[in-house]
Amino acid sequence: MKTIWPYSALLTNVFGIVPPVFYPIRFVPIEWRSVVLLLPTSGAAVLVNSAAGLEAITGNEAVLAATALAMEAVALFLFGIYWARRMARER
């Protein structure tokens, strides 16, 4: 299968594995911030840095990061329930 966008792995590594714990969110271009805040590691790091007073973010950015984290947590919880039931049926 061909990669649709050849830089997706690079961007995933930069924004998903190396969260803004290591770089301030202000270094991310404005156009990319909403995408970066949807990633769990980046969104959590930005919220923690903001709560600690290390970095200022807008209210919209905080809402986006918190909502994304909550939705990801619910989705993973539901997937965990589904997977546990599926594994229980197979035994």
N, C-alpha and C positions, 0 to 999 in steps of 0.2 A: 504494500500500500504506500502510495506516495504521500509525503508530508505536504499538507496544504500550505502551511506557512513555515518556512525553514527556521525561523527565529523563535518559534514557540518554546522549544526546549531551553533555550538561553534565557528567555524572559521568565519562564517558570522557575528556573534556578535562581535568578537574581531576585525576583519578587516573592517567590514561595518558600525557598529554602533559606535565603539570607534576608530575613525580615528587617524592617526599619529599626531593629535594635542596634544594628550596625551602621545604619545611615539614616539621617533625618528624613522625614517624609517631604520636607520642603525642597529636597534635591530632586524629587520626582516631578517631571513636568505636569502642569495642571491637567492636561488632556489625559494623562495616564492614572491620575490619583483615584478616580472612581473604580477603575479596574483593579488597581493594587489593593484598595481597601476591601474588595470582595474576597481576597485570599485570606484564609484563616490566620496564618502567622503574621502577615502584615497588618491586618485589621486589629488583632489583639495587641500587637506591639505598639501601634499608634495610640490605641485607647489607654494602655498602661502608661506610656510616655506622657500623654496628655493629663491623665489623672495625677501623675507625679509632678507635674509642672515643668517637665523637661521640654515640652514642645506644645505649641499652640495650634489647634485645629479648629475648623469652623464647626458650627452646630450640625450642618448637613453632613459633613464628613463623619462626625461622631455617630450620628443616627445611621448612616449607611454602614459603617463598620460594625456597630452593635447589632443591627438588623441582620446583616450577613452572617455574623457569628451565631446568632440565635437560630436562624433558619438552617444553617449547616449542622448545628447541634441536634435540632429536631430531626432533620433528614437522616443523620447517622444513627440516632436513637431508633427511629423507625426501621431502618435497614438492619440494625442489630436484632430487633425483635423478629423481623422477618427471617433473618438468617438462623437465629436460634430455633425457631419453630421448624424451619426446613430441615435443620440438622437433627432435631428430635424425631421428626417423621421418618428419617432415613434409618434410624437405629432400630 
